């Protein structure tokens, strides 16, 4: 299964200061333990915000989409100065 994470990022100095690619910008945890980090891609929408996407293949441990709610995901956008801002954890869901 393929997981997709969608988020909107903002920066006080303007969305154009956000990095287009954030290595490790998608953090996936299960039971409070980090199980993976994946790249995040952000595209500026307007001066205030950017749309960000992260896509990764399901874990090799037999995890199915039905197990999605056992995972939490945090998205971290980064600006040109290297400052990262993290979202609140979001629970995975099957679609």
Buried (B, 14 or more C-beta within 10 A) or exposed (E): EEBEBEBBBBBEEBBEBBBEEBEBBBBBBBEEEEEBBBBBBBEBEEEEBBBBBBBBEBBEEEBEEEBBEEBBBBBBBBBEEEEEBEBEEEEBEEE
